[in-house]
Amino acid sequence: MNATTTKKPVDKRNKVCTAIGKSLKAKRIAAKKSQETLAFDAEVDRTYISQIERGVANPSALTLANLCYALGIKLSDLFEPVKIALAPDAKLRRANRAKPELKPKKSRLR
C-alpha cells in the first residue's frame, strides 16, 4: 500500500436509522420548523434531533411518536419513504447456546 493512498472511512451508521433520519429531516423542513423548534415541541434536546437526522442516534418508538406529533404527522408517514429491510447482523447478535435438560413428559392422565 502506497503512503499517499488513504483508506476510505467506513460508515458505521445503521442504514435504517439513516433512512429514518433523512425522512425526519424532510418532514421537518416541509413543516418549516427548525431543529430547535422541533426539539422544544417534542421535549427532546436539539442535539438529539441532529443525531437522529444524521443517523447516528437510534431513537425509541416513543421518541419518534413525540416527534411526529410535534410535526403534525402520523408515525406511518415518517416510515413510508423507508424501503429498507435488513437481516439481523450475526456479529452483533449472540447465539442462544443454552441446552436445557430434556425431562420426560409426565402423563396428564391419572
Residue frames relative to the residue before (quaternion, step in Angstrom):
aa qw qx qy qz dx dy dz
M 1.0000 0.0000 0.0000 0.0000 0.00 0.00 0.00
N 0.4301 -0.7162 0.4996 0.2290 3.54 -0.84 1.00
A 0.5595 -0.6286 0.4272 0.3306 3.59 -1.07 0.74
T 0.6774 0.4880 -0.3006 0.4612 3.59 1.11 -0.57
T 0.5851 0.5676 -0.3714 0.4444 3.56 1.27 -0.29
T 0.1306 -0.7934 0.5912 0.0623 3.56 -0.84 0.95
K 0.4779 -0.6578 0.5023 0.2944 3.51 -1.14 0.66
K 0.4714 -0.6459 0.5238 0.2935 3.50 -1.16 0.68
P 0.4680 -0.6842 0.4626 0.3144 3.63 -0.78 0.90
V 0.4111 -0.7050 0.5289 0.2330 3.53 -1.05 0.84
D 0.3287 -0.7357 0.5624 0.1857 3.55 -0.85 1.01
K 0.1600 -0.8275 0.5357 0.0510 3.57 -0.42 1.24
R 0.4559 0.6909 -0.4550 0.3283 3.58 1.25 0.06
N 0.4998 -0.6339 0.5050 0.3054 3.53 -1.15 0.70
K 0.5059 -0.6815 0.4379 0.2964 3.60 -0.85 0.97
V 0.6379 0.5199 -0.3314 0.4615 3.59 1.02 -0.71
C 0.6568 0.5027 -0.3095 0.4691 3.60 0.92 -0.89
T 0.6431 0.5187 -0.3175 0.4653 3.57 1.03 -0.79
A 0.6639 0.5002 -0.3036 0.4656 3.60 0.95 -0.86
I 0.6471 0.4980 -0.3189 0.4812 3.60 0.99 -0.79
G 0.6370 0.5372 -0.3194 0.4513 3.57 1.03 -0.79
K 0.6482 0.5023 -0.3147 0.4780 3.57 0.99 -0.82
S 0.6448 0.5170 -0.3146 0.4669 3.56 1.01 -0.81
L 0.6471 0.5176 -0.3175 0.4611 3.58 0.95 -0.88
K 0.6529 0.5150 -0.3156 0.4570 3.57 0.93 -0.88
A 0.6528 0.5104 -0.3162 0.4620 3.59 0.94 -0.86
K 0.6651 0.4920 -0.2986 0.4759 3.60 0.97 -0.86
R 0.6394 0.5237 -0.3247 0.4599 3.60 1.03 -0.76
I 0.6666 0.4882 -0.2993 0.4772 3.57 0.94 -0.88
A 0.6378 0.5227 -0.3239 0.4637 3.59 1.02 -0.79
A 0.6841 0.4573 -0.2729 0.4984 3.58 1.13 -0.67
K 0.3681 -0.7618 0.4537 0.2799 3.59 1.37 -0.02
K 0.4485 0.6505 -0.4766 0.3854 3.54 0.91 1.02
S 0.4057 -0.6719 0.5573 0.2710 3.54 -1.14 0.65
Q 0.6552 -0.4816 0.3847 0.4367 3.55 -1.26 0.23
E 0.6460 0.5370 -0.3164 0.4407 3.56 1.00 -0.82
T 0.6679 0.4931 -0.2995 0.4701 3.58 0.94 -0.87
L 0.6532 0.5050 -0.3103 0.4712 3.57 0.94 -0.88
A 0.6472 0.5231 -0.3180 0.4543 3.57 0.95 -0.85
F 0.6462 0.5125 -0.3137 0.4705 3.58 0.98 -0.83
D 0.6870 0.4922 -0.2832 0.4534 3.58 0.87 -0.96
A 0.7400 0.3936 -0.2139 0.5018 3.61 1.04 -0.78
E 0.3932 -0.7557 0.4396 0.2847 3.57 1.35 -0.01
V 0.5221 0.5517 -0.4652 0.4546 3.55 0.86 1.09
D 0.6069 -0.5579 0.4169 0.3829 3.58 -1.26 0.23
R 0.5741 -0.6093 0.4213 0.3488 3.58 -1.06 0.73
T 0.6385 0.5282 -0.3403 0.4444 3.58 0.98 -0.73
Y 0.6075 0.5471 -0.3540 0.4541 3.58 1.15 -0.58
I 0.5956 0.5411 -0.3561 0.4751 3.61 1.08 -0.70
S 0.6527 0.5147 -0.3080 0.4629 3.58 0.94 -0.90
Q 0.6611 0.5085 -0.3063 0.4588 3.58 0.94 -0.87
I 0.6410 0.5139 -0.3239 0.4692 3.59 1.00 -0.82
E 0.6826 0.5013 -0.2892 0.4463 3.59 0.85 -0.97
R 0.6908 0.4485 -0.2769 0.4950 3.61 1.11 -0.59
G 0.4958 -0.6775 0.4180 0.3471 3.59 1.25 -0.18
V 0.4523 0.6922 -0.4408 0.3491 3.55 1.27 0.30
A 0.7357 0.3801 -0.2116 0.5191 3.58 1.00 -0.83
N 0.2594 -0.7283 0.6142 0.1584 3.54 -1.29 0.49
P 0.1266 -0.8510 0.5049 0.0691 3.61 0.25 1.24
S 0.5182 -0.6220 0.4863 0.3287 3.54 -1.21 0.55
A 0.6559 -0.4955 0.3884 0.4165 3.55 -1.29 0.28
L 0.6295 0.5382 -0.3341 0.4499 3.59 1.04 -0.74
T 0.6477 0.5046 -0.3170 0.4747 3.59 0.97 -0.81
L 0.6525 0.4976 -0.3157 0.4764 3.60 0.94 -0.84
A 0.6305 0.5246 -0.3329 0.4652 3.60 1.02 -0.76
N 0.6483 0.5075 -0.3149 0.4721 3.60 0.98 -0.80
L 0.6448 0.5137 -0.3170 0.4688 3.58 1.00 -0.80
C 0.6545 0.5090 -0.3085 0.4663 3.57 0.97 -0.85
Y 0.6266 0.5279 -0.3320 0.4674 3.58 1.01 -0.80
A 0.6673 0.5013 -0.2937 0.4660 3.58 0.97 -0.89
L 0.6937 0.4463 -0.2688 0.4974 3.60 1.15 -0.59
G 0.4334 -0.7103 0.4521 0.3212 3.58 1.26 -0.28
I 0.5789 0.5508 -0.3902 0.4575 3.58 1.12 0.68
K 0.5172 -0.6023 0.4953 0.3527 3.55 -1.31 0.20
L 0.6293 -0.5383 0.4048 0.3877 3.54 -1.22 0.50
S 0.6330 0.5387 -0.3302 0.4474 3.58 1.05 -0.74
D 0.5941 0.5634 -0.3610 0.4464 3.61 1.15 -0.57
L 0.6409 0.5280 -0.3204 0.4558 3.56 1.08 -0.72
F 0.7387 0.4170 -0.2224 0.4805 3.57 1.00 -0.85
E 0.4678 0.7239 -0.4232 0.2792 3.61 1.20 -0.39
P 0.7360 0.4021 -0.2745 0.4704 3.68 0.80 -0.78
V 0.5635 0.5994 -0.3906 0.4130 3.62 1.24 -0.24
K 0.0128 -0.8224 0.5653 -0.0626 3.56 -0.45 1.26
I 0.4618 0.6821 -0.4326 0.3666 3.58 1.00 0.83
A 0.0014 -0.7506 0.6607 0.0117 3.53 -1.09 0.79
L 0.1026 -0.8142 0.5710 0.0230 3.55 -0.70 1.07
A 0.4185 -0.6515 0.5669 0.2813 3.52 -1.14 0.69
P 0.5886 -0.5714 0.4152 0.3932 3.60 -1.06 0.58
D 0.4273 -0.6953 0.5218 0.2483 3.54 -1.01 0.86
A 0.3948 -0.7514 0.4819 0.2177 3.57 -0.50 1.20
K 0.6228 0.5537 -0.3473 0.4300 3.58 1.08 -0.58
L 0.7173 0.4471 -0.2473 0.4737 3.56 1.06 -0.73
R 0.7017 0.4454 -0.2643 0.4893 3.57 1.15 -0.53
R 0.3557 -0.7086 0.5703 0.2148 3.51 -1.11 0.75
A 0.3942 -0.6861 0.5538 0.2590 3.54 -1.01 0.77
N 0.4330 -0.6663 0.5348 0.2871 3.55 -1.07 0.70
R 0.0883 -0.8370 0.5400 0.0060 3.55 -0.30 1.25
A 0.4289 0.6991 -0.4695 0.3270 3.55 1.25 0.09
K 0.1167 -0.7714 0.6236 0.0492 3.53 -0.99 0.88
P 0.2190 -0.8146 0.5203 0.1331 3.57 -0.01 1.25
E 0.5292 -0.6211 0.4799 0.3223 3.50 -1.17 0.69
L 0.2951 -0.7626 0.5507 0.1676 3.55 -0.75 1.04
K 0.1406 -0.7887 0.5965 0.0494 3.53 -0.67 1.15
P 0.5291 -0.6174 0.4528 0.3659 3.59 -1.02 0.63
K 0.4852 -0.6708 0.4801 0.2902 3.54 -0.99 0.87
K 0.3554 -0.7180 0.5586 0.2149 3.51 -1.04 0.85
S 0.4887 -0.6505 0.4981 0.2998 3.50 -1.07 0.71
R 0.3977 -0.7186 0.5197 0.2354 3.55 -0.97 0.83
L 0.5952 0.5585 -0.3631 0.4493 3.57 1.24 -0.30
R 0.2630 -0.7757 0.5525 0.1547 3.57 -0.99 0.78
